[in-house]
Amino acid sequence: MPNEYSDSDIQVLEGLEAVRKRPGMYIGTTSSKGLHHLVWEIVDNAVDEALAGFCDDIEVVIHKDNSVSVRDDGRGMPVGMNAKTGLSTIETIFTVLHAGGKFGGGGYKVSGGLHGVGASVVNALSSWLEVRVYREGEVHYQRFENGGHPTEPMHIIEECSKDRTGTTVTFKADPSIFKETTEYDYETLANRLRELAFLNKGLRIILIDERGDGKKDTFCYNGGIIEYVNLLNKNKTPLHEDIIYVEGCENGISIEVAMQYNDSYNSNIYSFTNNINTYEGGTHEDGVKFALTKIINNYARNNKMLKDNDESLTGDDCREGLAMIISCKHPDPQFEGQTKTKLGNSEVRKIASDIFSEGFERFLMENPSVARLIIDKCMTASRARLAAKKAREMTRRKGDLDVTNFFGKLADCKSKDATVSELFLVEGDSAGGSAIKGRDSMTQAILPLRGKILNVEKARLDRALGNEEIRTIITAFGTGIGEDFNLDKLRYHKIIIMTDADVDGSHIRVLLLTLFYRFFKPIVEAGHVYAAQPPLFVIKHGKTIKYVLNEQERDEYLATLSPTTKYEIARMKGLGEMDAEELNETTMDINKRILRQITVEDAMAADDIFSKLMGEEVEPRREFIASNAQFAENLDI
Ligand code: TTJ
């Protein structure tokens, strides 16, 4: 019945046909990603109604046949006629390409960019689609089939309560287009809907899965992106309790930022514009980052935390351990970049920077203790960065590493299998010599460290890294450092610190643990670092030789002996005084030795002590040793 079509009908169908011919041009791909894109196209319309302030609830239902319903409780789409097309507004929206978006006018149209190519595209790529509009006690209905062909004009199918308003769209993706799959992934839908709920505080989004055993989630966050940051830091330790929140609006452009520092070294910054994740960043993100660095430096200088001669903190320093969400709402966003996820509007840079500067600066003024924590964290990051840079340069520089010297020092093991190989970092040349004699040379490598060289270093971490011993350690590990770090290249799965339980030994332990914590944290996290525990006493009775770690163990063991047992007890010598056999017996033999696995907390505690003692102020060495001895006791290694 082609003669029933008017010219505009034919044009409309040709438009939809073009979408079916080249779906990739409209939704990027017909893979599972494209399939889910259909849902986002429809959901965006409902979110727009919510952003306009007319809708609180959105419900997404995955039906048994993988058709999807999206329902909102907004005003309902307009049900009148469209003058230009001569069709109902609804039919126009669902069949004319690019007819979405501007229809109806008014409101705050913020969706755009990636999504919002329109309901008509979804219709074109669906086996069938139904729209129901609830308005003024009536349900307006239209159905389309086979890529957007209306089965009938829009009409009223039933009455409903006058209180009921809103729009429901149900569609079934066309399997002849989505050849890979037409099955929705619950988690994919849940994750994005959760994100939308975070980005639009107070909006309630319900996801229902009618397939299989059924599933349901409700996402609603009255705290909005504050709760988002809370989630980002859920498995981390926040540096400060309250999440910092800044918002503002200028020239119709709104900026919202929530942030909190944690104890990690990475930054987690996510930015959005009109609910679209701007993976590639853009002017909103640039503006906020610029302001963050500026305000932190200003505050640090004004409060004399940064001295006149100190280098300014870099952007990276200020973002270490930062979890941040930036949300921009823009009436006319320009998306650029490879994946069109970079905000290009140049006016946003200053607006974002101004709004964030003002709010963040006020926060620092009003919360001086949190401000101090943040600046301290940034300054530590700065020191670590300078140290890491130096260390990298040193390990990179050709010829810098004296290979003969290195292999002269390291008594490597024969095995090249890292999983069975052990590296003993041994305090002192004499203990090192005994350890080399007493070891199992197949799996045990020995690196003697000269305690006194480390001991005289009262310097900061970068100076410590200038230390030859430490450079040798880095080389022995094989992992590289900083940006080049690769855990897979670790040459020994057990790294065993073997030091005496005295002040000098504790000094070396502190330095080593700090080094590991700062530059080899994954090695500590993976549980590769151990402390050998040389026994303090040896108890001999009959043919039995028993080593015990401390007084308590000694007394406990003696209590188990019958009163008539004759025994000898002796205090053990330091590592350096043990001969090879004794050392093997007490601290190296896999079957007899006692190792204590070093946790990140241990390393962190060491780092903390180290940072405090080795900070800007040059500590008198005596004082350092005293505090350190205390520390060694506390740390119990
Ligand atoms: C437009 O201006 C007049 C009042 O209604 C406005 C409107 O279009 N609201 C609207 C559209 N609410 N919900 C939609 C919508 C919802 C879904 C699920 C799908 C589509 C295509 C639109």
Residues whose N, C-alpha, C, O or C-beta is under 5 A from the ligand:
A	BS01	TTJ	I42 N45 A46 E49 V70 R71 D72 G74 R75 G76 M77 P78 F103 G104 G105 A119 T167 V169
